[in-house]
Amino acid sequence: MASVDFKVVLLGDRAVGKTCLIKRFVNDTFNEDVVSATIGVAFAAKQIQVDDRKVTMGLWDTSGCERFESMVRGYYRGAKAAIICYDISNLESFKRAKFWIREVREVEDKCKVYLCATKEDVLKNVSASPDLEIVERYAEGIQSKFFITSSKTGSNIAELFEEIAKDYIANPENAQKEEDKFITLTETPISQRFCYC
């Protein structure tokens, strides 16, 4: 049996790169040909070391499809962190990111939000939409940390998850005994932790 120290949910519209973000972090892999969408919610876990402490993150990869929205809401409960993803070149996905932020804060008001612009690698061919300064100001206004990432190159992926782990450890409310951890899991190969349609 494996224990998870805390829960992180990934939210955002479909095709913004949530599954690729998790795969890059957990397995350090990227497959450009994967175009299938996550059905409902998929799970992965990874241990990370911050200074002299190791913590295991449980990562819930949620579907961005509207038909799964009501089901996905149940997965916000108990989350200590939410990574809200949007495609760096897609204005509509940023507008929807605002929706996801409101959603998670309604259900789990103590959940720490991290706004994540994905697909940084496309900026050599297209412009950011909206402008990154606008997004930075928005993130500051909602007390969210803002990260620009690329699952293709691996840019800023480790930094994002390290920051989440540091914030979790630094919060005295999260201090708990080993036996009080809220989730126990059986080990499953990572390839079986993702569900695609």
VOPAGU-2260 file (C-alpha; in pm, 1 decimal, decimal comma):
REM VOPAGU-2260
SITE   aa  ch    i         X         Y         Z
SITE  MET   A    0       0,0       0,0       0,0
SITE  ALA   A    1     117,8     352,7     -74,7
SITE  SER   A    2      10,7     671,4     103,1
SITE  VAL   A    3     -50,8    1007,4     -55,5
SITE  ASP   A    4      35,4    1315,0     150,2
SITE  PHE   A    5    -187,1    1554,7     -36,8
SITE  LYS   A    6    -418,9    1593,0    -331,7
SITE  VAL   A    7    -356,9    1812,0    -637,5
SITE  VAL   A    8    -626,0    1855,5    -902,8
SITE  LEU   A    9    -560,5    1968,9   -1258,6
SITE  LEU   A   10    -845,0    2166,8   -1412,1
SITE  GLY   A   11    -898,5    2338,9   -1744,3
SITE  ASP   A   12   -1065,6    2298,0   -2080,0
SITE  ARG   A   13   -1009,0    1993,7   -2296,1
SITE  ALA   A   14    -689,7    1988,5   -2503,7
SITE  VAL   A   15    -505,5    2245,5   -2291,8
SITE  GLY   A   16    -241,1    1986,5   -2200,6
SITE  LYS   A   17    -328,1    1866,7   -1848,3
SITE  THR   A   18    -248,0    1499,8   -1916,8
SITE  CYS   A   19      76,8    1590,3   -2094,8
SITE  LEU   A   20     175,9    1805,0   -1797,1
SITE  ILE   A   21     129,0    1512,0   -1556,9
SITE  LYS   A   22     307,4    1266,4   -1787,0
SITE  ARG   A   23     605,4    1499,9   -1818,8
SITE  PHE   A   24     622,8    1542,0   -1440,6
SITE  VAL   A   25     564,3    1177,2   -1343,7
SITE  ASN   A   26     741,3     990,9   -1626,0
SITE  ASP   A   27     947,5    1266,5   -1793,9
SITE  THR   A   28     787,6    1173,6   -2127,1
SITE  PHE   A   29     603,5    1360,1   -2400,7
SITE  ASN   A   30     412,4    1213,2   -2691,9
SITE  GLU   A   31     311,7    1467,9   -2953,8
SITE  ASP   A   32      78,8    1221,2   -3125,6
SITE  VAL   A   33    -152,6    1168,8   -2824,1
SITE  VAL   A   34    -479,5    1347,1   -2900,7
SITE  SER   A   35    -729,5    1144,0   -2697,9
SITE  ALA   A   36    -917,7    1312,4   -2416,2
SITE  THR   A   37    -933,5    1203,1   -2053,9
SITE  ILE   A   38   -1266,0    1044,3   -1961,4
SITE  GLY   A   39   -1387,2    1174,4   -1626,5
SITE  VAL   A   40   -1084,8    1167,6   -1397,5
SITE  ALA   A   41    -750,0     984,3   -1410,4
SITE  PHE   A   42    -496,7     946,9   -1129,6
SITE  ALA   A   43    -119,1     939,0   -1087,0
SITE  ALA   A   44     115,2     985,8    -791,8
SITE  LYS   A   45     474,0    1096,3    -749,0
SITE  GLN   A   46     706,0    1146,1    -455,8
SITE  ILE   A   47     905,7    1467,4    -449,3
SITE  GLN   A   48    1184,9    1577,7    -216,8
SITE  VAL   A   49    1184,4    1930,8     -78,8
SITE  ASP   A   50    1493,4    2006,2     128,2
SITE  ASP   A   51    1508,1    1719,3     381,0
SITE  ARG   A   52    1145,5    1609,7     348,7
SITE  LYS   A   53     976,4    1376,4     101,5
SITE  VAL   A   54     608,6    1417,1      14,4
SITE  THR   A   55     389,4    1218,0    -221,4
SITE  MET   A   56     147,4    1409,6    -439,9
SITE  GLY   A   57    -171,4    1247,8    -558,6
SITE  LEU   A   58    -248,9    1402,1    -898,4
SITE  TRP   A   59    -606,8    1402,1   -1026,0
SITE  ASP   A   60    -622,1    1471,1   -1400,1
SITE  THR   A   61    -977,3    1588,5   -1471,7
SITE  SER   A   62   -1162,7    1597,0   -1799,2
SITE  GLY   A   63   -1224,0    1937,7   -1952,8
SITE  CYS   A   64   -1526,5    1808,9   -2145,1
SITE  GLU   A   65   -1847,1    1987,9   -2043,5
SITE  ARG   A   66   -2040,3    1662,0   -2010,7
SITE  PHE   A   67   -1813,0    1558,4   -1721,5
SITE  GLU   A   68   -1821,3    1892,5   -1533,8
SITE  SER   A   69   -2074,6    1789,1   -1270,1
SITE  MET   A   70   -1885,6    1465,9   -1196,6
SITE  VAL   A   71   -1547,2    1641,0   -1179,9
SITE  ARG   A   72   -1670,9    1884,3    -910,3
SITE  GLY   A   73   -1663,4    1601,4    -655,8
SITE  TYR   A   74   -1288,5    1566,2    -707,3
SITE  TYR   A   75   -1213,8    1918,2    -578,1
SITE  ARG   A   76   -1299,1    1808,5    -223,9
SITE  GLY   A   77    -993,2    1769,9      -5,7
SITE  ALA   A   78    -758,4    1919,6    -265,5
SITE  LYS   A   79    -472,7    2121,0    -117,6
SITE  ALA   A   80    -370,0    2257,5    -457,8
SITE  ALA   A   81    -531,8    2313,2    -795,9
SITE  ILE   A   82    -337,1    2365,9   -1117,8
SITE  ILE   A   83    -564,9    2560,5   -1352,2
SITE  CYS   A   84    -436,2    2513,7   -1705,9
SITE  TYR   A   85    -495,5    2714,9   -2020,3
SITE  ASP   A   86    -337,8    2704,1   -2366,5
SITE  ILE   A   87    -100,0    3001,7   -2387,9
SITE  SER   A   88    -219,4    3088,8   -2740,9
SITE  ASN   A   89    -592,4    3031,7   -2687,9
SITE  LEU   A   90    -790,5    3322,0   -2539,0
SITE  GLU   A   91   -1105,2    3112,1   -2493,8
SITE  SER   A   92    -918,6    2857,3   -2282,9
SITE  PHE   A   93    -797,6    3142,5   -2058,9
SITE  LYS   A   94   -1156,0    3267,1   -2016,5
SITE  ARG   A   95   -1256,8    2914,4   -1918,1
SITE  ALA   A   96    -965,5    2898,7   -1672,4
SITE  LYS   A   97   -1139,1    3179,0   -1480,8
SITE  PHE   A   98   -1449,2    2958,9   -1464,2
SITE  TRP   A   99   -1245,8    2668,5   -1319,7
SITE  ILE   A  100   -1088,6    2896,1   -1058,8
SITE  ARG   A  101   -1432,8    3012,1    -940,9
SITE  GLU   A  102   -1551,9    2650,3    -935,0
SITE  VAL   A  103   -1269,2    2515,1    -720,4
SITE  ARG   A  104   -1286,9    2806,3    -476,9
SITE  GLU   A  105   -1660,4    2754,5    -430,8
SITE  VAL   A  106   -1611,1    2390,0    -336,0
SITE  GLU   A  107   -1272,7    2400,9    -158,0
SITE  ASP   A  108   -1202,7    2757,5     -44,9
SITE  LYS   A  109    -866,3    2673,6     121,1
SITE  CYS   A  110    -729,6    2509,1    -192,1
SITE  LYS   A  111    -423,1    2696,1    -323,1
SITE  VAL   A  112    -455,3    2789,1    -691,0
SITE  TYR   A  113    -169,7    2781,9    -943,6
SITE  LEU   A  114    -245,9    2930,9   -1284,5
SITE  CYS   A  115     -54,7    2749,5   -1556,9
SITE  ALA   A  116      -7,4    2861,4   -1916,9
SITE  THR   A  117      76,8    2548,2   -2117,4
SITE  LYS   A  118     242,2    2497,7   -2458,1
SITE  GLU   A  119     504,4    2771,7   -2421,5
SITE  ASP   A  120     690,8    2609,8   -2711,8
SITE  VAL   A  121     427,3    2735,9   -2961,4
SITE  LEU   A  122     522,5    3099,5   -2895,4
SITE  LYS   A  123     790,8    3083,0   -3163,6
SITE  ASN   A  124     506,8    3060,5   -3418,8
SITE  VAL   A  125     214,5    3245,5   -3254,8
SITE  SER   A  126     155,0    3518,5   -2996,9
SITE  ALA   A  127      32,6    3465,8   -2643,3
SITE  SER   A  128    -339,7    3530,3   -2610,8
SITE  PRO   A  129    -411,0    3709,2   -2387,5
SITE  ASP   A  130     -87,3    3899,3   -2338,7
SITE  LEU   A  131     116,7    3747,6   -2054,9
SITE  GLU   A  132     125,4    4076,5   -1861,8
SITE  ILE   A  133    -255,5    4066,6   -1842,9
SITE  VAL   A  134    -242,7    3710,1   -1709,7
SITE  GLU   A  135      25,7    3801,7   -1453,8
SITE  ARG   A  136    -188,6    4091,1   -1324,0
SITE  TYR   A  137    -492,9    3864,2   -1308,7
SITE  ALA   A  138    -298,0    3597,9   -1115,1
SITE  GLU   A  139    -175,8    3858,0    -865,5
SITE  GLY   A  140    -531,5    3984,0    -820,5
SITE  ILE   A  141    -660,5    3639,6    -725,1
SITE  GLN   A  142    -354,9    3552,5    -510,3
SITE  SER   A  143    -242,1    3278,4    -746,6
SITE  LYS   A  144     109,2    3189,5    -854,8
SITE  PHE   A  145     153,8    3194,6   -1232,7
SITE  PHE   A  146     368,7    2948,0   -1428,6
SITE  ILE   A  147     444,6    2927,6   -1800,6
SITE  THR   A  148     519,7    2567,8   -1899,2
SITE  SER   A  149     589,4    2340,4   -2192,0
SITE  SER   A  150     534,5    1966,8   -2161,3
SITE  LYS   A  151     711,2    1924,9   -2494,3
SITE  THR   A  152    1039,7    2078,3   -2374,2
SITE  GLY   A  153     986,4    2018,6   -2001,8
SITE  SER   A  154    1021,0    2390,7   -1933,7
SITE  ASN   A  155     909,2    2493,7   -1583,1
SITE  ILE   A  156     732,9    2161,3   -1506,7
SITE  ALA   A  157     958,9    2059,9   -1216,2
SITE  GLU   A  158     953,4    2416,2   -1083,9
SITE  LEU   A  159     571,8    2420,7   -1077,1
SITE  PHE   A  160     542,3    2098,7    -877,4
SITE  GLU   A  161     832,3    2189,6    -646,6
SITE  GLU   A  162     657,6    2516,5    -563,2
SITE  ILE   A  163     334,6    2331,4    -486,1
SITE  ALA   A  164     521,3    2090,9    -255,4
SITE  LYS   A  165     705,5    2376,9     -80,2
SITE  ASP   A  166     381,4    2566,5     -22,1
SITE  TYR   A  167     216,3    2253,2     115,4
SITE  ILE   A  168     503,3    2186,2     357,7
SITE  ALA   A  169     524,9    2552,9     465,1
SITE  ASN   A  170     155,9    2568,2     562,0
SITE  PRO   A  171     122,5    2476,1     931,7
SITE  GLU   A  172    -239,4    2366,5     871,8
SITE  ASN   A  173    -103,1    2075,7     667,4
SITE  ALA   A  174     106,7    1930,4     949,7
SITE  GLN   A  175     -36,2    1584,3    1022,6
SITE  LYS   A  176      69,9    1246,7    1152,7
SITE  GLU   A  177     141,4     969,3     905,5
SITE  GLU   A  178    -166,8     773,4    1012,8
SITE  ASP   A  179    -392,2    1075,0     951,9
SITE  LYS   A  180    -324,5    1093,4     579,0
SITE  PHE   A  181    -653,1    1100,4     396,9
SITE  ILE   A  182    -588,0     854,2     114,4
SITE  THR   A  183    -426,1     513,0      90,3
SITE  LEU   A  184    -364,0     359,6    -250,1
SITE  THR   A  185    -259,7      30,8    -396,5
SITE  GLU   A  186      35,0      51,9    -631,8
SITE  THR   A  187     -68,5      59,8    -997,2
SITE  PRO   A  188     171,4      93,7   -1290,5
SITE  ILE   A  189     163,2     452,8   -1414,7
SITE  SER   A  190      53,6     343,2   -1761,7
SITE  GLN   A  191    -269,8     215,1   -1606,1
SITE  ARG   A  192    -342,9     537,0   -1419,9
SITE  PHE   A  193    -454,5     729,4   -1725,4
SITE  CYS   A  194    -792,2     683,8   -1893,3
SITE  TYR   A  195    -846,7     793,7   -2251,4
SITE  CYS   A  196   -1138,9     791,5   -2489,3
